[in-house]
Amino acid sequence: QVQLVESGGGLVQPGGSLRLSCAASGFTFSTYAMSWIRQAPGKEHEYVASITRAGSTTYAGSVKGRFTVSRDNAKNTVYLQMNSLKPDDTAVYFCKANDYTNAYWGQGTQVTVSS
């Protein structure tokens, strides 16, 4: 059974940091590209960052220089280090795994940036 379980969300003040984790099981993690997607209240899903099987990374312009995506294939886990957080970063953050034929989503973790 495929599972993606996000953790690490919470309430943080502007300028603060959080590290999200997404633990995967039920598929061959190392063969999948992994992405972080977020959804703010009343808005569409927004791409945040991704990391390929080989470890190459890409970022949305709104988070570039502040967020870092990484993966640990030995732990079947992908991370999102978020620094210099802004109120506009408030959203539910989802991790997504995909290869050429399959796509799996986690249930999401809430990140709230507020003073």
N, C-alpha and C positions, 0 to 999 in steps of 0.2 A: 504494500500500500504506500503510495507516494505521500510524503508529508513535507511541508515547508513551515517551520515554526519560527516566527520573528519574536525578538525580545529586545529589551533595552530602551524602549520608549519611556516617556514621562514628561513631567513639567520642568522646564528650564528657563532661566532668565535670558533676555537678549544678551548676546555676546558669549553665552555659555556653550558647553560642548555635551554631546551625547555620542555613544557608540552603539549602533544597532547590530544585532546578530541575526542570522537566519540559518537555522540548523536543518539540513536536508536528510531525507531517508527514503528508501524505496526505489531509488534509481541510481544510475552510475553518475555520481555528482561531477566527477572530473571531466566528463564528456559533454557537459552542458555549459552554455554561456549563462551567466547570472546577471540579473538586473535589479535595480531598485526603482520603484514607481511610487508616486505619492498622489493622494487625493485630498485636497482641501475641501472644507464644507461648501457645498453648492457648486463645486467646480468639477471639471473633467479630470481623468487620470493624467498625470504629468510625468514624463520620463525624468529620472534623476541621474542615474549613472549605471554603467554596466562594465562587466569584466569578462573577457573571452576565456575559452579553455586554456589558452596559452598565457593568460595574464595581462593582456592588453586592456587598457581602460579608456572609457569615454565618459564625458560629463555634460550635463545641461549647462548652458551658459550661466544660468542663475546660481549655480552651486560651485562652479569651477573655481578652484583656489581655496575653497572652504571645506569641501567634502572629499573624502578619499574612500574608494571602494577597494576591497582586497578579498582574497579567498585563501582558505586553508583546506586543500584537498584531503589531507590526512584526517581532518576533523569534519569533513563534509559541511563546511560552514562558510558563509560569505558575510562580510562585515561592511558597515558603512560608518566611518568616523566623520562626525559632523561638528565642525568648529565654527566659531563666530556666528552662532545661530541668530536668526532674525524672526520677528513675528510672522513674516510671510512664509517661513518654513513650516508653520503649523499645518499639520496634515496627518492622515493615516498613511504610514509607509508600508508598502508591500514588497516582498521579494518575489522574483519570478525566475523560473528556470526554463530554458528552451534549447532545443536542438532543431534539426531540420524538420522533424515531424511532430514533436510534442511541446507543449507549454504547460507549466504548472505554476500555480500561485499560492502564496501563503495567505493567512487570514488577516494579516496586518497588525501593526502596532502604532498606537497613538503617540505623536510628538506634539507637544504644546509649548510654544515659546511666548512667554508673557511675563511681565513684571508684576 
